[in-house]
Amino acid sequence: MPVKELIAKAQSEDLESYSLLIQLHHRTVEKFTFQCGVHVHDIPDVTQEVFIKLYRFLHQFNHERFTTCYIKLP
């Protein structure tokens, strides 16, 4: 399923689609947090917080690339 379609379904509160987005982007978020200087032991917690915050603001997301969403979190 294309990422754009997963995003649309996740915005409609389809938790399975959001779970798939997490699976697809989990490693990328971990790498990004590491590159931002997050301590190695804190990366799992920070990654989890990123996905929680993403879910809260997903309804405002209107881009085709999911990476744009988590890089531009408020």
C-alpha positions as CSV (number, residue, x, y, z in Angstrom):
1,M,0.0,0.0,0.0
2,P,1.4,3.4,-0.9
3,V,2.5,5.6,2.0
4,K,0.1,8.4,0.9
5,E,-2.8,5.9,1.3
6,L,-1.5,4.8,4.7
7,I,-1.4,8.4,5.8
8,A,-4.9,9.1,4.7
9,K,-6.2,6.0,6.5
10,A,-4.2,6.9,9.6
11,Q,-5.8,10.3,9.5
12,S,-9.2,8.6,9.6
13,E,-8.1,6.9,12.9
14,D,-7.1,3.6,11.3
15,L,-4.7,2.4,13.9
16,E,-3.5,-0.5,11.7
17,S,-2.4,1.9,9.1
18,Y,-0.6,4.1,11.6
19,S,1.1,1.0,13.0
20,L,2.4,0.2,9.4
21,L,3.7,3.8,9.1
22,I,5.6,3.3,12.4
23,Q,7.0,0.0,11.2
24,L,8.1,1.7,7.9
25,H,9.7,4.7,9.6
26,H,10.9,3.5,13.0
27,R,14.5,3.0,12.0
28,T,14.6,6.4,10.2
29,V,13.3,8.2,13.3
30,E,15.9,6.4,15.4
31,K,18.7,7.4,13.1
32,F,17.4,11.0,13.0
33,T,17.3,11.2,16.8
34,F,20.8,9.9,17.0
35,Q,22.0,12.5,14.5
36,C,20.3,15.2,16.6
37,G,22.6,14.2,19.6
38,V,20.2,12.1,21.6
39,H,22.0,9.8,24.0
40,V,22.0,6.2,22.8
41,H,20.1,5.0,25.9
42,D,17.4,7.6,25.3
43,I,16.7,6.9,21.6
44,P,13.9,4.4,22.2
45,D,12.0,6.8,24.5
46,V,12.5,9.7,22.2
47,T,11.5,7.7,19.2
48,Q,8.3,6.6,21.0
49,E,7.5,10.3,21.9
50,V,8.0,11.3,18.3
51,F,5.4,8.8,17.1
52,I,3.0,9.8,19.9
53,K,3.3,13.4,19.0
54,L,2.9,12.5,15.3
55,Y,-0.3,10.8,16.0
56,R,-1.7,13.9,17.8
57,F,-0.8,16.1,14.9
58,L,-1.5,13.7,12.0
59,H,-4.8,15.4,11.2
60,Q,-2.8,18.6,10.2
61,F,-0.4,16.7,7.9
62,N,-1.0,17.4,4.2
63,H,2.2,16.2,2.5
64,E,2.9,13.0,0.6
65,R,6.1,12.1,2.4
66,F,5.7,10.9,6.0
67,T,9.3,12.0,6.7
68,T,8.3,15.6,6.2
69,C,5.8,15.2,9.0
70,Y,8.2,14.1,11.7
71,I,10.9,16.4,10.7
72,K,8.6,19.4,11.0
73,L,6.9,18.5,14.3
74,P,5.7,21.6,16.2
